[in-house]
Amino acid sequence: MKVYVTVGFTVSKETRPGVWQQDITDRKYYGELSKQVNKWRTGDGVNQDADFSSQLSIVSDPFAVNNFHSIKYVEYLGVKWKVSAVEIMRPRLILTLGGEYIDG
């Protein structure tokens, strides 16, 4: 299935000389979703936790290739999903998605 998603990268920025801060930078990418698997796992709370175990192949740009190690999440279907693995297969990046990403 073809998708247009937001990918969140953690980027270090120097706020003043010698002081660095981690910021999230969102970028949009076209891609293709494969192996879409939705699972529910029992958590500590009252409700079960959603686990979206799928792979997403995005058409990368130089920013994505140079910062693949700092990809934190992919926003898909209105939810931010954790990226648990990244595989470089130029010109694409293969992102393995895990559970829901919690900001912070």
N, C-alpha and C positions, 0 to 999 in steps of 0.2 A: 504494500500500500504506500503510495507517495504521500509525503508529509512536508510541512513547512513548520519548523520548530525553533524555539528559542533555546540556546545553549548558554549556560552560565559559567564563566571563567573567573577564578580568583586571580587578581592581578595586584602585585605590590606597587604602591605609589609612594613617592617621597613627599611627605606633607610639608616638611621643612628640613634643612640640612641635617642629615644623620637620623631622621625620624621617618620610619616607613609604616605604612598602613595597608592592610589587606582590604581590597574592595572587590565587589562582584561586578563584572562587565558582561552584559547580555548581548549576544549576537544572534542573528537569524540565519538559518541554513535550510536548504532543501535536502531531502533525504528519502530513504525508503525503509519502512519498518518491516522486519522479518522476525519470525519465531515469536509471535505475540502470545505470551503465556501470563495469565492472571492467576494468582494464588492467594489464598487467605491463610495466615498463620496465627496461631494463638499467642497472644501477648499477655502482659500483666494486667491490662485494663479490662473493662467490661466488654468492649467490642474487639473483634479480630482485626489484625492489621493487614492492609492490602500489600501485596508484593507483586510488582509488575516486572517479571523476569523476561526481558525481550532484548533483541538486538536492533540497533538503528544504524544504518549506513548513511553518513552525511557527505555531501560534496564539500570538501574542505577548501580553505583559502590559506594563504601564508600565515595569517594570524593563528588559525586553528592548529596548523602543523607545528608552529613554533611554541605554542602554549598548550599542547595536548595534555601535558602532565597536570595542568591546573583546572581541567574541566571538572566541575562539581555536580552539575545537574542539567537535565533536559526538561523543558516544560512542554508537556504533551497532554492533550485533552483537559487543559485547565489545571493540571497538577504538575508539580516539580518532582521529578524522579531522580534518585541518586545514580550517578554513573560509577559503576564498580570496576570497569575495565575499558581500556582504549587500545585498539589495534590499528596501526598505520598501514593502509593499503592504498597508496597514492593512486589517484587523486582523492581518495575517500578516507574517512576515519570510521571505523566500526566501533560503536559505543554499546557496551553491555549495560542495560539498565537494571537497577535493583529496586529496593523499596522506596517509599516516599521520602523526599528530601525535606529536612526540617531546618529552616533558617537558623543560623547562629553557630 
